[in-house]
């Protein structure tokens, strides 16, 4: 947890047990909903080094704080709940299985951000691209 404390302080945030617990949960379980983060934090609340319970509003506040400083990234796939993951700084994209909902990281297709070319309307300067591919994962394809 000392690494998480240093990371939070480096980003200008106080190192609270809840922030560390959320970061730990996302490190262990990427691409999860807020409810799944809450469940993992709740599990941590009963284990060694337990944290106090975190309210729903408290969880969203922590996620917002961590997102604002670039430690957490939210993914909003169409028709699905918002998913959260640690911001790894690698500008990756995602592939989502329509059958089982698995979310896979996909490396950026061309170099650094935004890594995709787009026509720049009226002087718009893109600095990031977010792509989600929908389809069937290897496990589901093998099972059909």
VOGU-3710 file (C-alpha; in Angstrom, 3 decimals, decimal comma):
1> xxxxxxxxxx> 0,000/0,000/0,000  2,980/2,334/0,379  3,291/2,484/-3,426  -0,342/3,590/-3,615  0,290/6,235/-0,964  3,229/7,596/-2,957  1,194/7,513/-6,171  -1,693/9,429/-4,614  0,600/12,033/-3,085  2,446/12,423/-6,398
11> xxxxxxxxxx> -0,909/13,327/-7,964  -1,670/15,842/-5,212  -4,250/13,733/-3,372  -4,291/12,689/0,259  -3,724/8,984/0,707  -6,946/7,799/2,316  -7,850/4,164/3,015  -10,784/4,402/0,583  -8,691/5,783/-2,274  -6,077/3,080/-1,731
21> xxxxxxxxxx> -8,792/0,407/-1,560  -10,370/1,567/-4,845  -6,974/1,647/-6,598  -6,189/-1,823/-5,236  -9,584/-3,133/-6,398  -9,051/-1,749/-9,911  -5,513/-3,134/-10,069  -6,899/-6,586/-9,255  -10,077/-6,321/-11,364  -9,951/-3,970/-14,380
31> xxxxxxxxxx> -13,028/-3,154/-16,503  -15,546/-3,286/-13,653  -18,664/-1,344/-12,782  -18,917/0,907/-9,748  -21,014/-1,804/-8,046  -18,220/-4,327/-8,630  -15,642/-1,875/-7,249  -17,884/-1,422/-4,189  -18,116/-5,196/-3,701  -14,336/-5,557/-3,872
41> xxxxxxxxxx> -13,814/-2,645/-1,470  -16,394/-4,295/0,817  -14,411/-7,531/0,658  -11,281/-5,579/1,595  -13,254/-4,071/4,500  -13,453/-7,509/6,086  -9,867/-8,622/5,516  -6,479/-7,717/6,957  -5,828/-3,978/6,929  -9,589/-3,451/6,727
51> xxxxxxxxxx> -11,054/-0,137/5,610  -14,344/1,249/6,849  -17,397/0,836/4,644  -17,692/3,191/1,705  -21,071/4,703/0,836  -22,239/4,773/-2,767  -21,740/8,547/-2,897  -18,321/8,150/-1,266  -17,353/5,609/-3,926  -18,381/7,949/-6,752
61> xxxxxxxxxx> -16,481/10,787/-5,095  -13,337/8,637/-4,902  -13,718/7,511/-8,537  -14,203/11,126/-9,627  -11,150/12,302/-7,663  -8,988/9,506/-9,086  -10,261/10,177/-12,605  -9,647/13,915/-12,336  -5,942/13,363/-11,586  -5,541/10,702/-14,280
71> xxxxxxxxxx> -5,280/7,576/-12,119  -8,596/6,035/-13,187  -10,248/5,900/-16,579  -13,927/5,310/-17,271  -15,172/3,454/-20,318  -18,745/4,004/-21,417  -19,662/1,272/-23,904  -22,984/1,863/-25,660  -25,850/0,148/-23,872  -23,689/-0,909/-20,915
81> xxxxxxxxxx> -22,874/0,384/-17,471  -19,803/2,584/-17,120  -16,682/0,512/-16,521  -13,601/1,629/-14,625  -9,930/0,720/-14,940  -6,604/2,121/-13,863  -5,243/4,729/-16,260  -2,120/3,041/-17,567  -1,012/5,867/-19,842  -0,761/3,546/-22,836
91> xxxxxxxxxx> -3,737/4,915/-24,820  -5,203/1,454/-25,403  -8,651/0,644/-26,767  -11,139/-2,118/-25,951  -12,856/-5,129/-27,509  -16,112/-6,261/-25,868  -17,738/-9,667/-26,345  -21,447/-9,420/-27,110  -22,026/-12,902/-25,653  -20,280/-12,903/-22,264
101> xxxxxxxxxx> -19,390/-9,226/-21,827  -15,635/-9,841/-21,511  -13,595/-6,686/-22,040  -10,158/-7,019/-23,605  -7,467/-4,369/-23,900  -6,357/-3,648/-27,470  -3,070/-1,798/-28,052  -3,193/1,526/-29,851  -3,188/0,922/-33,590  -0,643/3,578/-34,596
111> xxxxxxxxxx> 1,967/5,042/-32,251  1,023/7,540/-29,579  -2,179/9,444/-28,821  -4,494/9,989/-30,507  -3,211/7,054/-32,652  -5,983/7,388/-35,222  -6,211/9,880/-38,053  -9,313/11,995/-38,396  -10,206/14,915/-40,562  -9,850/17,950/-38,295
121> xxxxxxxxxx> -13,039/19,992/-38,678  -12,642/23,759/-38,244  -9,203/23,542/-36,675  -10,150/20,876/-34,107  -6,980/19,327/-32,662  -7,557/15,775/-31,389  -5,407/14,561/-28,503  -7,048/11,223/-27,735  -9,132/8,576/-29,478  -11,362/5,993/-27,834
131> xxxxxxxxxx> -12,383/2,961/-29,844  -14,562/0,028/-28,795  -14,811/-3,027/-31,006  -17,840/-5,269/-30,464  -17,839/-8,941/-31,400  -17,329/-12,413/-29,979  -14,394/-13,452/-27,802  -12,391/-16,599/-28,580  -14,044/-18,603/-25,750  -17,577/-17,780/-26,859
141> xxxx> -16,720/-18,380/-30,519  -15,244/-21,797/-29,637  -18,357/-22,692/-27,656  -20,825/-21,946/-30,447
//
